[in-house]
Every structure is written in C-alpha cells, then in structure tokens.
Amino acid sequence: MPASADLTTLVDKAYQDKTLTEIVDAPVSALAGVSDGDAKLLKEAFGITTVGDLGRNPYFHTANALVALTGAK
C-alpha cells in the first residue's frame, strides 16, 4: 500500500499534487520557504539542484545527526 502524507505545508502549491518521486526530482525551490535565490546559492555552494540532492547531501546529514544526538528541536 503506497504511503500518503499531507504535503501542503512542506512544498509550494504547484507541487502539492505531485508524487513523492516527482517532488524528490523537483527543483529545491519546490520546498516551501526556499526561494529561487536560495536555490541558486545552494547550487553554487553545494551543487544542490533538486530536493533529492538536498536530502542526500552529506553536510546536511551530519548537521541533522548532530542535532538529533543533542535532543534539540
């Protein structure tokens, strides 16, 4: 059975009806709160162009793990 989630607060309106695979393949600016300018900076700094690239980025994984280990919110 496929998983479903309410993505309305996580992605821009244009992506709210997309599949998870389509969102992962979408430009990082598809995420709510990430502007085209932010996306440009992420590309320049880390080579991130898609939501998937962001999710797989080792620097973001490390930062997320450190936050999780501290129990911080």
CHARMM internal coordinates of N, CA and C (Angstrom, degrees):
IC EDIT
DIST 1 N 1 CA 1.4453
DIST 1 CA 1 C 1.5269
ANGL 1 N 1 CA 1 C 108.85
DIST 1 C 2 N 1.3450
ANGL 1 CA 1 C 2 N 118.50
DIHE 1 N 1 CA 1 C 2 N 127.21
DIST 2 N 2 CA 1.4569
ANGL 1 C 2 N 2 CA 120.87
DIHE 1 CA 1 C 2 N 2 CA -179.19
DIST 2 CA 2 C 1.5242
ANGL 2 N 2 CA 2 C 111.51
DIHE 1 C 2 N 2 CA 2 C -65.80
DIST 2 C 3 N 1.3157
ANGL 2 CA 2 C 3 N 114.43
DIHE 2 N 2 CA 2 C 3 N 147.54
DIST 3 N 3 CA 1.4643
ANGL 2 C 3 N 3 CA 119.82
DIHE 2 CA 2 C 3 N 3 CA 176.38
DIST 3 CA 3 C 1.5175
ANGL 3 N 3 CA 3 C 108.92
DIHE 2 C 3 N 3 CA 3 C -80.36
DIST 3 C 4 N 1.3136
ANGL 3 CA 3 C 4 N 115.83
DIHE 3 N 3 CA 3 C 4 N 149.51
DIST 4 N 4 CA 1.4589
ANGL 3 C 4 N 4 CA 119.64
DIHE 3 CA 3 C 4 N 4 CA 175.70
DIST 4 CA 4 C 1.5160
ANGL 4 N 4 CA 4 C 108.30
DIHE 3 C 4 N 4 CA 4 C -133.85
DIST 4 C 5 N 1.3141
ANGL 4 CA 4 C 5 N 114.96
DIHE 4 N 4 CA 4 C 5 N 154.73
DIST 5 N 5 CA 1.4585
ANGL 4 C 5 N 5 CA 120.38
DIHE 4 CA 4 C 5 N 5 CA -179.26
DIST 5 CA 5 C 1.5173
ANGL 5 N 5 CA 5 C 108.63
DIHE 4 C 5 N 5 CA 5 C -153.29
DIST 5 C 6 N 1.3083
ANGL 5 CA 5 C 6 N 115.84
DIHE 5 N 5 CA 5 C 6 N 154.17
DIST 6 N 6 CA 1.4574
ANGL 5 C 6 N 6 CA 121.16
DIHE 5 CA 5 C 6 N 6 CA 174.88
DIST 6 CA 6 C 1.5224
ANGL 6 N 6 CA 6 C 107.38
DIHE 5 C 6 N 6 CA 6 C -86.92
DIST 6 C 7 N 1.3131
ANGL 6 CA 6 C 7 N 116.07
DIHE 6 N 6 CA 6 C 7 N 106.76
DIST 7 N 7 CA 1.4573
ANGL 6 C 7 N 7 CA 121.35
DIHE 6 CA 6 C 7 N 7 CA -175.55
DIST 7 CA 7 C 1.5209
ANGL 7 N 7 CA 7 C 113.22
DIHE 6 C 7 N 7 CA 7 C -98.50
DIST 7 C 8 N 1.3196
ANGL 7 CA 7 C 8 N 117.37
DIHE 7 N 7 CA 7 C 8 N 6.58
DIST 8 N 8 CA 1.4628
ANGL 7 C 8 N 8 CA 120.28
DIHE 7 CA 7 C 8 N 8 CA -171.99
DIST 8 CA 8 C 1.5228
ANGL 8 N 8 CA 8 C 113.37
DIHE 7 C 8 N 8 CA 8 C -59.61
DIST 8 C 9 N 1.3120
ANGL 8 CA 8 C 9 N 118.54
DIHE 8 N 8 CA 8 C 9 N -30.85
DIST 9 N 9 CA 1.4653
ANGL 8 C 9 N 9 CA 119.45
DIHE 8 CA 8 C 9 N 9 CA 179.84
DIST 9 CA 9 C 1.5245
ANGL 9 N 9 CA 9 C 112.18
DIHE 8 C 9 N 9 CA 9 C -93.26
DIST 9 C 10 N 1.3174
ANGL 9 CA 9 C 10 N 117.04
DIHE 9 N 9 CA 9 C 10 N -5.98
DIST 10 N 10 CA 1.4608
ANGL 9 C 10 N 10 CA 120.65
DIHE 9 CA 9 C 10 N 10 CA -175.61
DIST 10 CA 10 C 1.5188
ANGL 10 N 10 CA 10 C 114.14
DIHE 9 C 10 N 10 CA 10 C -99.97
DIST 10 C 11 N 1.3247
ANGL 10 CA 10 C 11 N 116.71
DIHE 10 N 10 CA 10 C 11 N -26.53
DIST 11 N 11 CA 1.4632
ANGL 10 C 11 N 11 CA 120.39
DIHE 10 CA 10 C 11 N 11 CA -177.11
DIST 11 CA 11 C 1.5249
ANGL 11 N 11 CA 11 C 110.06
DIHE 10 C 11 N 11 CA 11 C -130.16
DIST 11 C 12 N 1.3300
ANGL 11 CA 11 C 12 N 114.60
DIHE 11 N 11 CA 11 C 12 N 160.22
DIST 12 N 12 CA 1.4589
ANGL 11 C 12 N 12 CA 120.01
DIHE 11 CA 11 C 12 N 12 CA 176.86
DIST 12 CA 12 C 1.5242
ANGL 12 N 12 CA 12 C 110.33
DIHE 11 C 12 N 12 CA 12 C -64.34
DIST 12 C 13 N 1.3150
ANGL 12 CA 12 C 13 N 115.43
DIHE 12 N 12 CA 12 C 13 N 157.68
DIST 13 N 13 CA 1.4651
ANGL 12 C 13 N 13 CA 122.01
DIHE 12 CA 12 C 13 N 13 CA -175.53
DIST 13 CA 13 C 1.5300
ANGL 13 N 13 CA 13 C 112.63
DIHE 12 C 13 N 13 CA 13 C -53.09
DIST 13 C 14 N 1.3082
ANGL 13 CA 13 C 14 N 117.62
DIHE 13 N 13 CA 13 C 14 N -38.62
DIST 14 N 14 CA 1.4668
ANGL 13 C 14 N 14 CA 121.44
DIHE 13 CA 13 C 14 N 14 CA -178.24
DIST 14 CA 14 C 1.5235
ANGL 14 N 14 CA 14 C 112.99
DIHE 13 C 14 N 14 CA 14 C -63.43
DIST 14 C 15 N 1.3187
ANGL 14 CA 14 C 15 N 117.47
DIHE 14 N 14 CA 14 C 15 N -17.03
DIST 15 N 15 CA 1.4658
ANGL 14 C 15 N 15 CA 121.57
DIHE 14 CA 14 C 15 N 15 CA -176.78
DIST 15 CA 15 C 1.5243
ANGL 15 N 15 CA 15 C 113.30
DIHE 14 C 15 N 15 CA 15 C -110.85
DIST 15 C 16 N 1.3111
ANGL 15 CA 15 C 16 N 117.88
DIHE 15 N 15 CA 15 C 16 N 0.89
DIST 16 N 16 CA 1.4612
ANGL 15 C 16 N 16 CA 121.18
DIHE 15 CA 15 C 16 N 16 CA -174.97
DIST 16 CA 16 C 1.5245
ANGL 16 N 16 CA 16 C 113.91
DIHE 15 C 16 N 16 CA 16 C -66.88
DIST 16 C 17 N 1.3085
ANGL 16 CA 16 C 17 N 118.06
DIHE 16 N 16 CA 16 C 17 N -23.35
DIST 17 N 17 CA 1.4631
ANGL 16 C 17 N 17 CA 121.21
DIHE 16 CA 16 C 17 N 17 CA 179.33
DIST 17 CA 17 C 1.5252
ANGL 17 N 17 CA 17 C 112.81
DIHE 16 C 17 N 17 CA 17 C -101.32
DIST 17 C 18 N 1.3127
ANGL 17 CA 17 C 18 N 117.31
DIHE 17 N 17 CA 17 C 18 N 7.15
DIST 18 N 18 CA 1.4658
ANGL 17 C 18 N 18 CA 121.72
DIHE 17 CA 17 C 18 N 18 CA -178.27
DIST 18 CA 18 C 1.5258
ANGL 18 N 18 CA 18 C 110.39
DIHE 17 C 18 N 18 CA 18 C -83.34
DIST 18 C 19 N 1.3155
ANGL 18 CA 18 C 19 N 115.38
DIHE 18 N 18 CA 18 C 19 N 159.21
DIST 19 N 19 CA 1.4627
ANGL 18 C 19 N 19 CA 120.21
DIHE 18 CA 18 C 19 N 19 CA 174.45
DIST 19 CA 19 C 1.5263
ANGL 19 N 19 CA 19 C 108.79
DIHE 18 C 19 N 19 CA 19 C -74.77
DIST 19 C 20 N 1.3207
ANGL 19 CA 19 C 20 N 116.04
DIHE 19 N 19 CA 19 C 20 N 163.95
DIST 20 N 20 CA 1.4647
ANGL 19 C 20 N 20 CA 119.61
DIHE 19 CA 19 C 20 N 20 CA 177.51
DIST 20 CA 20 C 1.5245
ANGL 20 N 20 CA 20 C 111.04
DIHE 19 C 20 N 20 CA 20 C -59.77
DIST 20 C 21 N 1.3284
ANGL 20 CA 20 C 21 N 116.96
DIHE 20 N 20 CA 20 C 21 N -38.93
DIST 21 N 21 CA 1.4666
ANGL 20 C 21 N 21 CA 120.60
DIHE 20 CA 20 C 21 N 21 CA 178.48
DIST 21 CA 21 C 1.5207
ANGL 21 N 21 CA 21 C 110.90
DIHE 20 C 21 N 21 CA 21 C -62.60
DIST 21 C 22 N 1.3273
ANGL 21 CA 21 C 22 N 116.71
DIHE 21 N 21 CA 21 C 22 N -42.18
DIST 22 N 22 CA 1.4619
ANGL 21 C 22 N 22 CA 120.14
DIHE 21 CA 21 C 22 N 22 CA 178.51
DIST 22 CA 22 C 1.5254
ANGL 22 N 22 CA 22 C 110.84
DIHE 21 C 22 N 22 CA 22 C -64.68
DIST 22 C 23 N 1.3180
ANGL 22 CA 22 C 23 N 117.37
DIHE 22 N 22 CA 22 C 23 N -37.50
DIST 23 N 23 CA 1.4648
ANGL 22 C 23 N 23 CA 120.60
DIHE 22 CA 22 C 23 N 23 CA 178.93
DIST 23 CA 23 C 1.5232
ANGL 23 N 23 CA 23 C 110.29
DIHE 22 C 23 N 23 CA 23 C -68.08
DIST 23 C 24 N 1.3158
ANGL 23 CA 23 C 24 N 117.57
DIHE 23 N 23 CA 23 C 24 N -42.80
DIST 24 N 24 CA 1.4676
ANGL 23 C 24 N 24 CA 120.96
DIHE 23 CA 23 C 24 N 24 CA 178.87
DIST 24 CA 24 C 1.5290
ANGL 24 N 24 CA 24 C 110.52
DIHE 23 C 24 N 24 CA 24 C -61.47
DIST 24 C 25 N 1.3238
ANGL 24 CA 24 C 25 N 117.47
DIHE 24 N 24 CA 24 C 25 N -33.96
DIST 25 N 25 CA 1.4611
ANGL 24 C 25 N 25 CA 122.25
DIHE 24 CA 24 C 25 N 25 CA 179.39
DIST 25 CA 25 C 1.5296
ANGL 25 N 25 CA 25 C 113.16
DIHE 24 C 25 N 25 CA 25 C -85.49
DIST 25 C 26 N 1.3239
ANGL 25 CA 25 C 26 N 117.54
DIHE 25 N 25 CA 25 C 26 N -6.30
DIST 26 N 26 CA 1.4654
ANGL 25 C 26 N 26 CA 122.39
DIHE 25 CA 25 C 26 N 26 CA -176.85
DIST 26 CA 26 C 1.5288
ANGL 26 N 26 CA 26 C 110.98
DIHE 25 C 26 N 26 CA 26 C -77.46
DIST 26 C 27 N 1.3272
ANGL 26 CA 26 C 27 N 116.16
DIHE 26 N 26 CA 26 C 27 N 160.27
DIST 27 N 27 CA 1.4648
ANGL 26 C 27 N 27 CA 119.40
DIHE 26 CA 26 C 27 N 27 CA 174.31
DIST 27 CA 27 C 1.5249
ANGL 27 N 27 CA 27 C 110.34
DIHE 26 C 27 N 27 CA 27 C -57.91
DIST 27 C 28 N 1.3178
ANGL 27 CA 27 C 28 N 116.02
DIHE 27 N 27 CA 27 C 28 N 148.10
DIST 28 N 28 CA 1.4618
ANGL 27 C 28 N 28 CA 120.42
DIHE 27 CA 27 C 28 N 28 CA -178.47
DIST 28 CA 28 C 1.5310
ANGL 28 N 28 CA 28 C 111.28
DIHE 27 C 28 N 28 CA 28 C -59.05
DIST 28 C 29 N 1.3157
ANGL 28 CA 28 C 29 N 117.48
DIHE 28 N 28 CA 28 C 29 N -24.49
DIST 29 N 29 CA 1.4673
ANGL 28 C 29 N 29 CA 121.02
DIHE 28 CA 28 C 29 N 29 CA 177.93
DIST 29 CA 29 C 1.5231
ANGL 29 N 29 CA 29 C 112.32
DIHE 28 C 29 N 29 CA 29 C -69.13
DIST 29 C 30 N 1.3331
ANGL 29 CA 29 C 30 N 118.00
DIHE 29 N 29 CA 29 C 30 N -6.25
DIST 30 N 30 CA 1.4677
ANGL 29 C 30 N 30 CA 121.16
DIHE 29 CA 29 C 30 N 30 CA 174.49
DIST 30 CA 30 C 1.5242
ANGL 30 N 30 CA 30 C 111.30
DIHE 29 C 30 N 30 CA 30 C -69.61
DIST 30 C 31 N 1.3229
ANGL 30 CA 30 C 31 N 117.32
DIHE 30 N 30 CA 30 C 31 N -20.33
DIST 31 N 31 CA 1.4621
ANGL 30 C 31 N 31 CA 121.12
DIHE 30 CA 30 C 31 N 31 CA 178.20
DIST 31 CA 31 C 1.5198
ANGL 31 N 31 CA 31 C 110.18
DIHE 30 C 31 N 31 CA 31 C -73.08
DIST 31 C 32 N 1.3058
ANGL 31 CA 31 C 32 N 116.56
DIHE 31 N 31 CA 31 C 32 N 136.57
DIST 32 N 32 CA 1.4626
ANGL 31 C 32 N 32 CA 121.03
DIHE 31 CA 31 C 32 N 32 CA 178.52
DIST 32 CA 32 C 1.5230
ANGL 32 N 32 CA 32 C 109.07
DIHE 31 C 32 N 32 CA 32 C -58.53
DIST 32 C 33 N 1.3143
ANGL 32 CA 32 C 33 N 116.08
DIHE 32 N 32 CA 32 C 33 N 130.07
DIST 33 N 33 CA 1.4561
ANGL 32 C 33 N 33 CA 121.29
DIHE 32 CA 32 C 33 N 33 CA 177.52
DIST 33 CA 33 C 1.5130
ANGL 33 N 33 CA 33 C 114.94
DIHE 32 C 33 N 33 CA 33 C 91.08
DIST 33 C 34 N 1.3285
ANGL 33 CA 33 C 34 N 118.09
DIHE 33 N 33 CA 33 C 34 N -5.81
DIST 34 N 34 CA 1.4648
ANGL 33 C 34 N 34 CA 121.13
DIHE 33 CA 33 C 34 N 34 CA 177.73
DIST 34 CA 34 C 1.5253
ANGL 34 N 34 CA 34 C 107.70
DIHE 33 C 34 N 34 CA 34 C -102.85
DIST 34 C 35 N 1.3128
ANGL 34 CA 34 C 35 N 115.75
DIHE 34 N 34 CA 34 C 35 N 112.52
DIST 35 N 35 CA 1.4641
ANGL 34 C 35 N 35 CA 120.55
DIHE 34 CA 34 C 35 N 35 CA -177.73
DIST 35 CA 35 C 1.5272
ANGL 35 N 35 CA 35 C 110.74
DIHE 34 C 35 N 35 CA 35 C -82.55
DIST 35 C 36 N 1.3238
ANGL 35 CA 35 C 36 N 115.77
DIHE 35 N 35 CA 35 C 36 N 169.89
DIST 36 N 36 CA 1.4610
ANGL 35 C 36 N 36 CA 120.20
DIHE 35 CA 35 C 36 N 36 CA 174.97
DIST 36 CA 36 C 1.5282
ANGL 36 N 36 CA 36 C 109.97
DIHE 35 C 36 N 36 CA 36 C -61.36
DIST 36 C 37 N 1.3331
ANGL 36 CA 36 C 37 N 116.54
DIHE 36 N 36 CA 36 C 37 N -36.44
DIST 37 N 37 CA 1.4650
ANGL 36 C 37 N 37 CA 120.73
DIHE 36 CA 36 C 37 N 37 CA 177.09
DIST 37 CA 37 C 1.5205
ANGL 37 N 37 CA 37 C 111.90
DIHE 36 C 37 N 37 CA 37 C -64.60
DIST 37 C 38 N 1.3248
ANGL 37 CA 37 C 38 N 116.32
DIHE 37 N 37 CA 37 C 38 N -41.96
DIST 38 N 38 CA 1.4701
ANGL 37 C 38 N 38 CA 120.72
DIHE 37 CA 37 C 38 N 38 CA 176.21
DIST 38 CA 38 C 1.5288
ANGL 38 N 38 CA 38 C 109.86
DIHE 37 C 38 N 38 CA 38 C -61.17
DIST 38 C 39 N 1.3279
ANGL 38 CA 38 C 39 N 115.70
DIHE 38 N 38 CA 38 C 39 N -43.54
DIST 39 N 39 CA 1.4642
ANGL 38 C 39 N 39 CA 120.90
DIHE 38 CA 38 C 39 N 39 CA -179.21
DIST 39 CA 39 C 1.5276
ANGL 39 N 39 CA 39 C 110.43
DIHE 38 C 39 N 39 CA 39 C -61.45
DIST 39 C 40 N 1.3160
ANGL 39 CA 39 C 40 N 116.37
DIHE 39 N 39 CA 39 C 40 N -39.60
DIST 40 N 40 CA 1.4672
ANGL 39 C 40 N 40 CA 120.59
DIHE 39 CA 39 C 40 N 40 CA 178.59
DIST 40 CA 40 C 1.5248
ANGL 40 N 40 CA 40 C 110.53
DIHE 39 C 40 N 40 CA 40 C -62.46
DIST 40 C 41 N 1.3220
ANGL 40 CA 40 C 41 N 116.32
DIHE 40 N 40 CA 40 C 41 N -43.44
DIST 41 N 41 CA 1.4662
ANGL 40 C 41 N 41 CA 120.26
DIHE 40 CA 40 C 41 N 41 CA 179.60
DIST 41 CA 41 C 1.5275
ANGL 41 N 41 CA 41 C 111.72
DIHE 40 C 41 N 41 CA 41 C -66.23
DIST 41 C 42 N 1.3266
ANGL 41 CA 41 C 42 N 117.49
DIHE 41 N 41 CA 41 C 42 N -39.27
DIST 42 N 42 CA 1.4667
ANGL 41 C 42 N 42 CA 120.63
DIHE 41 CA 41 C 42 N 42 CA 176.90
DIST 42 CA 42 C 1.5263
ANGL 42 N 42 CA 42 C 111.06
DIHE 41 C 42 N 42 CA 42 C -62.97
DIST 42 C 43 N 1.3312
ANGL 42 CA 42 C 43 N 116.06
DIHE 42 N 42 CA 42 C 43 N -38.39
DIST 43 N 43 CA 1.4639
ANGL 42 C 43 N 43 CA 120.08
DIHE 42 CA 42 C 43 N 43 CA 178.08
DIST 43 CA 43 C 1.5217
ANGL 43 N 43 CA 43 C 110.53
DIHE 42 C 43 N 43 CA 43 C -65.68
DIST 43 C 44 N 1.3347
ANGL 43 CA 43 C 44 N 116.15
DIHE 43 N 43 CA 43 C 44 N -45.52
DIST 44 N 44 CA 1.4624
ANGL 43 C 44 N 44 CA 120.38
DIHE 43 CA 43 C 44 N 44 CA -178.79
DIST 44 CA 44 C 1.5267
ANGL 44 N 44 CA 44 C 111.69
DIHE 43 C 44 N 44 CA 44 C -65.14
DIST 44 C 45 N 1.3165
ANGL 44 CA 44 C 45 N 117.07
DIHE 44 N 44 CA 44 C 45 N -41.64
DIST 45 N 45 CA 1.4660
ANGL 44 C 45 N 45 CA 120.91
DIHE 44 CA 44 C 45 N 45 CA -174.80
DIST 45 CA 45 C 1.5254
ANGL 45 N 45 CA 45 C 113.33
DIHE 44 C 45 N 45 CA 45 C -80.32
DIST 45 C 46 N 1.3290
ANGL 45 CA 45 C 46 N 117.05
DIHE 45 N 45 CA 45 C 46 N -39.98
DIST 46 N 46 CA 1.4621
ANGL 45 C 46 N 46 CA 120.36
DIHE 45 CA 45 C 46 N 46 CA -170.38
DIST 46 CA 46 C 1.5293
ANGL 46 N 46 CA 46 C 114.68
DIHE 45 C 46 N 46 CA 46 C -128.80
DIST 46 C 47 N 1.3253
ANGL 46 CA 46 C 47 N 118.26
DIHE 46 N 46 CA 46 C 47 N -0.39
DIST 47 N 47 CA 1.4589
ANGL 46 C 47 N 47 CA 120.64
DIHE 46 CA 46 C 47 N 47 CA -177.51
DIST 47 CA 47 C 1.5173
ANGL 47 N 47 CA 47 C 113.34
DIHE 46 C 47 N 47 CA 47 C 72.22
DIST 47 C 48 N 1.3333
ANGL 47 CA 47 C 48 N 116.44
DIHE 47 N 47 CA 47 C 48 N 21.42
DIST 48 N 48 CA 1.4642
ANGL 47 C 48 N 48 CA 121.91
DIHE 47 CA 47 C 48 N 48 CA -178.30
DIST 48 CA 48 C 1.5229
ANGL 48 N 48 CA 48 C 109.17
DIHE 47 C 48 N 48 CA 48 C -87.11
DIST 48 C 49 N 1.3421
ANGL 48 CA 48 C 49 N 116.34
DIHE 48 N 48 CA 48 C 49 N 122.44
DIST 49 N 49 CA 1.4643
ANGL 48 C 49 N 49 CA 119.84
DIHE 48 CA 48 C 49 N 49 CA 177.62
DIST 49 CA 49 C 1.5237
ANGL 49 N 49 CA 49 C 112.80
DIHE 48 C 49 N 49 CA 49 C -122.63
DIST 49 C 50 N 1.3300
ANGL 49 CA 49 C 50 N 117.59
DIHE 49 N 49 CA 49 C 50 N -21.82
DIST 50 N 50 CA 1.4650
ANGL 49 C 50 N 50 CA 120.31
DIHE 49 CA 49 C 50 N 50 CA -178.41
DIST 50 CA 50 C 1.5281
ANGL 50 N 50 CA 50 C 110.64
DIHE 49 C 50 N 50 CA 50 C -122.60
DIST 50 C 51 N 1.3207
ANGL 50 CA 50 C 51 N 115.01
DIHE 50 N 50 CA 50 C 51 N 166.20
DIST 51 N 51 CA 1.4650
ANGL 50 C 51 N 51 CA 120.68
DIHE 50 CA 50 C 51 N 51 CA 175.37
DIST 51 CA 51 C 1.5289
ANGL 51 N 51 CA 51 C 109.11
DIHE 50 C 51 N 51 CA 51 C -59.29
DIST 51 C 52 N 1.3105
ANGL 51 CA 51 C 52 N 116.75
DIHE 51 N 51 CA 51 C 52 N -39.63
DIST 52 N 52 CA 1.4635
ANGL 51 C 52 N 52 CA 121.10
DIHE 51 CA 51 C 52 N 52 CA 178.40
DIST 52 CA 52 C 1.5189
ANGL 52 N 52 CA 52 C 112.54
DIHE 51 C 52 N 52 CA 52 C -62.82
DIST 52 C 53 N 1.3342
ANGL 52 CA 52 C 53 N 116.29
DIHE 52 N 52 CA 52 C 53 N -41.82
DIST 53 N 53 CA 1.4660
ANGL 52 C 53 N 53 CA 119.76
DIHE 52 CA 52 C 53 N 53 CA 176.72
DIST 53 CA 53 C 1.5260
ANGL 53 N 53 CA 53 C 110.42
DIHE 52 C 53 N 53 CA 53 C -58.04
DIST 53 C 54 N 1.3174
ANGL 53 CA 53 C 54 N 116.25
DIHE 53 N 53 CA 53 C 54 N -43.14
DIST 54 N 54 CA 1.4642
ANGL 53 C 54 N 54 CA 120.86
DIHE 53 CA 53 C 54 N 54 CA 179.77
DIST 54 CA 54 C 1.5239
ANGL 54 N 54 CA 54 C 110.41
DIHE 53 C 54 N 54 CA 54 C -63.22
DIST 54 C 55 N 1.3185
ANGL 54 CA 54 C 55 N 116.39
DIHE 54 N 54 CA 54 C 55 N -44.95
DIST 55 N 55 CA 1.4566
ANGL 54 C 55 N 55 CA 120.74
DIHE 54 CA 54 C 55 N 55 CA -178.48
DIST 55 CA 55 C 1.5172
ANGL 55 N 55 CA 55 C 114.08
DIHE 54 C 55 N 55 CA 55 C -67.36
DIST 55 C 56 N 1.3249
ANGL 55 CA 55 C 56 N 116.52
DIHE 55 N 55 CA 55 C 56 N -25.85
DIST 56 N 56 CA 1.4648
ANGL 55 C 56 N 56 CA 120.78
DIHE 55 CA 55 C 56 N 56 CA -179.29
DIST 56 CA 56 C 1.5244
ANGL 56 N 56 CA 56 C 113.28
DIHE 55 C 56 N 56 CA 56 C -97.17
DIST 56 C 57 N 1.3151
ANGL 56 CA 56 C 57 N 117.94
DIHE 56 N 56 CA 56 C 57 N -2.44
DIST 57 N 57 CA 1.4575
ANGL 56 C 57 N 57 CA 121.12
DIHE 56 CA 56 C 57 N 57 CA -175.91
DIST 57 CA 57 C 1.5291
ANGL 57 N 57 CA 57 C 111.14
DIHE 56 C 57 N 57 CA 57 C -65.45
DIST 57 C 58 N 1.3337
ANGL 57 CA 57 C 58 N 117.46
DIHE 57 N 57 CA 57 C 58 N 125.71
DIST 58 N 58 CA 1.4668
ANGL 57 C 58 N 58 CA 119.78
DIHE 57 CA 57 C 58 N 58 CA -176.26
DIST 58 CA 58 C 1.5236
ANGL 58 N 58 CA 58 C 113.66
DIHE 57 C 58 N 58 CA 58 C -63.76
DIST 58 C 59 N 1.3178
ANGL 58 CA 58 C 59 N 118.62
DIHE 58 N 58 CA 58 C 59 N -31.52
DIST 59 N 59 CA 1.4674
ANGL 58 C 59 N 59 CA 120.39
DIHE 58 CA 58 C 59 N 59 CA 179.04
DIST 59 CA 59 C 1.5242
ANGL 59 N 59 CA 59 C 110.83
DIHE 58 C 59 N 59 CA 59 C -66.92
DIST 59 C 60 N 1.3187
ANGL 59 CA 59 C 60 N 116.24
DIHE 59 N 59 CA 59 C 60 N -40.40
DIST 60 N 60 CA 1.4588
ANGL 59 C 60 N 60 CA 120.09
DIHE 59 CA 59 C 60 N 60 CA 178.75
DIST 60 CA 60 C 1.5305
ANGL 60 N 60 CA 60 C 110.62
DIHE 59 C 60 N 60 CA 60 C -70.94
DIST 60 C 61 N 1.3349
ANGL 60 CA 60 C 61 N 116.53
DIHE 60 N 60 CA 60 C 61 N -34.73
DIST 61 N 61 CA 1.4725
ANGL 60 C 61 N 61 CA 119.95
DIHE 60 CA 60 C 61 N 61 CA 175.40
DIST 61 CA 61 C 1.5284
ANGL 61 N 61 CA 61 C 110.20
DIHE 60 C 61 N 61 CA 61 C -61.99
DIST 61 C 62 N 1.3270
ANGL 61 CA 61 C 62 N 116.09
DIHE 61 N 61 CA 61 C 62 N -44.93
DIST 62 N 62 CA 1.4634
ANGL 61 C 62 N 62 CA 120.50
DIHE 61 CA 61 C 62 N 62 CA -179.68
DIST 62 CA 62 C 1.5174
ANGL 62 N 62 CA 62 C 111.05
DIHE 61 C 62 N 62 CA 62 C -62.65
DIST 62 C 63 N 1.3230
ANGL 62 CA 62 C 63 N 116.85
DIHE 62 N 62 CA 62 C 63 N -47.21
DIST 63 N 63 CA 1.4660
ANGL 62 C 63 N 63 CA 120.48
DIHE 62 CA 62 C 63 N 63 CA 179.84
DIST 63 CA 63 C 1.5226
ANGL 63 N 63 CA 63 C 110.74
DIHE 62 C 63 N 63 CA 63 C -61.33
DIST 63 C 64 N 1.3183
ANGL 63 CA 63 C 64 N 117.28
DIHE 63 N 63 CA 63 C 64 N -42.97
DIST 64 N 64 CA 1.4639
ANGL 63 C 64 N 64 CA 121.46
DIHE 63 CA 63 C 64 N 64 CA 179.33
DIST 64 CA 64 C 1.5270
ANGL 64 N 64 CA 64 C 110.93
DIHE 63 C 64 N 64 CA 64 C -62.82
DIST 64 C 65 N 1.3252
ANGL 64 CA 64 C 65 N 116.71
DIHE 64 N 64 CA 64 C 65 N -41.93
DIST 65 N 65 CA 1.4653
ANGL 64 C 65 N 65 CA 120.47
DIHE 64 CA 64 C 65 N 65 CA 179.34
DIST 65 CA 65 C 1.5256
ANGL 65 N 65 CA 65 C 111.10
DIHE 64 C 65 N 65 CA 65 C -64.23
DIST 65 C 66 N 1.3221
ANGL 65 CA 65 C 66 N 116.92
DIHE 65 N 65 CA 65 C 66 N -41.97
DIST 66 N 66 CA 1.4641
ANGL 65 C 66 N 66 CA 120.35
DIHE 65 CA 65 C 66 N 66 CA 179.43
DIST 66 CA 66 C 1.5225
ANGL 66 N 66 CA 66 C 111.30
DIHE 65 C 66 N 66 CA 66 C -63.20
DIST 66 C 67 N 1.3166
ANGL 66 CA 66 C 67 N 116.35
DIHE 66 N 66 CA 66 C 67 N -42.52
DIST 67 N 67 CA 1.4665
ANGL 66 C 67 N 67 CA 120.20
DIHE 66 CA 66 C 67 N 67 CA 177.80
DIST 67 CA 67 C 1.5240
ANGL 67 N 67 CA 67 C 109.90
DIHE 66 C 67 N 67 CA 67 C -63.29
DIST 67 C 68 N 1.3219
ANGL 67 CA 67 C 68 N 117.01
DIHE 67 N 67 CA 67 C 68 N -44.00
DIST 68 N 68 CA 1.4672
ANGL 67 C 68 N 68 CA 120.71
DIHE 67 CA 67 C 68 N 68 CA 179.92
DIST 68 CA 68 C 1.5266
ANGL 68 N 68 CA 68 C 111.26
DIHE 67 C 68 N 68 CA 68 C -62.10
DIST 68 C 69 N 1.3188
ANGL 68 CA 68 C 69 N 116.70
DIHE 68 N 68 CA 68 C 69 N -39.40
DIST 69 N 69 CA 1.4634
ANGL 68 C 69 N 69 CA 120.44
DIHE 68 CA 68 C 69 N 69 CA -179.48
DIST 69 CA 69 C 1.5265
ANGL 69 N 69 CA 69 C 112.65
DIHE 68 C 69 N 69 CA 69 C -66.37
DIST 69 C 70 N 1.3209
ANGL 69 CA 69 C 70 N 116.43
DIHE 69 N 69 CA 69 C 70 N -30.02
DIST 70 N 70 CA 1.4666
ANGL 69 C 70 N 70 CA 119.15
DIHE 69 CA 69 C 70 N 70 CA 179.13
DIST 70 CA 70 C 1.5156
ANGL 70 N 70 CA 70 C 111.77
DIHE 69 C 70 N 70 CA 70 C -82.42
DIST 70 C 71 N 1.3245
ANGL 70 CA 70 C 71 N 116.33
DIHE 70 N 70 CA 70 C 71 N -12.07
DIST 71 N 71 CA 1.4590
ANGL 70 C 71 N 71 CA 119.91
DIHE 70 CA 70 C 71 N 71 CA -177.66
DIST 71 CA 71 C 1.5149
ANGL 71 N 71 CA 71 C 112.32
DIHE 70 C 71 N 71 CA 71 C 76.39
DIST 71 C 72 N 1.3316
ANGL 71 CA 71 C 72 N 116.62
DIHE 71 N 71 CA 71 C 72 N 10.33
DIST 72 N 72 CA 1.4659
ANGL 71 C 72 N 72 CA 120.96
DIHE 71 CA 71 C 72 N 72 CA -179.61
DIST 72 CA 72 C 1.5198
ANGL 72 N 72 CA 72 C 110.58
DIHE 71 C 72 N 72 CA 72 C -72.55
DIST 72 C 73 N 1.3260
ANGL 72 CA 72 C 73 N 114.43
DIHE 72 N 72 CA 72 C 73 N 154.42
DIST 73 N 73 CA 1.4658
ANGL 72 C 73 N 73 CA 119.93
DIHE 72 CA 72 C 73 N 73 CA 177.83
DIST 73 CA 73 C 1.4978
ANGL 73 N 73 CA 73 C 110.49
DIHE 72 C 73 N 73 CA 73 C -102.20
END
COOR INIT
IC SEED 1 N 1 CA 1 C
IC BUILD
